[in-house]
């Protein structure tokens, strides 16, 4: 089968499409024929080696954390799934390798794919959608009528946070680039502002801030109401290790005000996303669909910024 792999840290050019054996599902695992997978901006720093002090992957390393597809085979002890069933899911926590023609995953990392979405479109949702759900519900405990600020609202996680925040009954303010303001408004934002011309001090007060940018957190945290909560989902890419340490320390000192988490959704959370998609509370936001052979170009585009929603890899091209 074909799979994206890299054998050393480096620029996007280290990414290769290679022929590798089709994996076999072990006990409790399911073999999935992948229809499509999304490209995760969080993997840029890992691929470049900027997190090598924290993550020491064995090479070759795969790419991609979520997928849609069909059940191809069942490992011993798996009874909840049937061959041919359409599913979506995530790779195990801190693992990757979804941008491949076949993957094996624990059966707990799967849920039925939404019946109202094509598998190609649905691939934009699993990782970003479960991240947004966890941030808004478990971490921020967003309540109806509260004021929500989404910073980085045009990206993969941000665009879904806008939609889900609106579905949960919040008044949503979105910060995004000027060309995306009408687009995030269409997603459900009550107010959309250009992040380049809007200073933190120009904003009002918010009960919840979801930050998907990672810079100037103190300035935005100052915009919280007395009982407000910020969930930080990104770090400053120019000084990522320092940013992780500083944000982690601040979260430890003020756990009610600043919250961090590494997305590792439960089976119930993945199924909850299926329900939200089928109810129309969240829809895929896809910038561009690429073949696997263009993966290096996709990473170059992600590094350049300006993505609207997610880049998706079509495994049938």
C-alpha positions, 0 to 999 in steps of 0.5 A: 500500500502507499503511505506518507512517511519521513525518515528524518526531521526537516522541511516539507521535502522530507515527506515521501509517499512510500510502498509499505506492507498492509498492516494486520489488525491485532487483538482489539484492532480494526483494519480500515481502508482509508477514504480520506484523511485531514492534514494536521497543522500540529504536525508541522513542528514535529516534522521540523524537529522543533519538538524533538526534546519532547517527542522522539519518534522512531523513524520512519514516521507516518503522518496524519491523525484522523481519517474516514473509511470502511472496515476492511478486517477485524482483529481477534475479539472485535465484535462491534464492527462489520466489514464494509461499514463506513466509519471515521476515527482517530489514530491512538494518542500521540500516534500518526499514520492516517495518510495511508491507504490502510490503517489499523486502530483500536476499535475504541477510536472509531465511530460510525461515519455521519450518514449525511456526509460524504466520506471525503468531506467528513474527513475534515472533522474527526480530530478538529471536531472532537478538539472543539467539542472537548474545549467548549464542553469539558474544559470551558463548560460553555453555557447558553447565553455566554460570550465566546471569543474564538481566536483563529476562527478560520482554521480547522479547529477554529471554524468548528469551534464557531459552529459548535459554540453557536449550536451551544447557544453562545454569542460568538465573536470570531477573530480571523483574516479580513478575507474570511470575515464573511465566511466565518459569519456564515458559519455562525459568528455573531461578530467577525473582526479582522485580527490584524486591525483589532487589538485585544484592548479594543474588545469587550469582555468574554466568558470563554476564549478559545485560542488557536493562535498561541501568541499574546495570551496574557493580553487576551486573558485580560479580556475575560470576565471575573469568572471567565475561562480561556482554553489554549489550543496552540503555542507560539511556533517561533518559540514553541518549547518556551511557549509550552512551558510558560503556558503550562505553568500559567495553567497550573497556577490558574487552573480555573482561568487557563486550561490546556489539554491534549486531545485524546477523545473517548469513544463517546466523544467521537460518537457525539461528533457523529450526532452533531454532524448528523444534526447539522450543528457542524459541517466540514470546512475544507479549503482544498482537497489534494492527492497524497503525492502533494503532501509536501506542498500541503505542508508548505501551504500550511506553514505559509498560513491563511488556510480556510478550514482544513486541507484534506488528502483524497486517498483515491487520487 
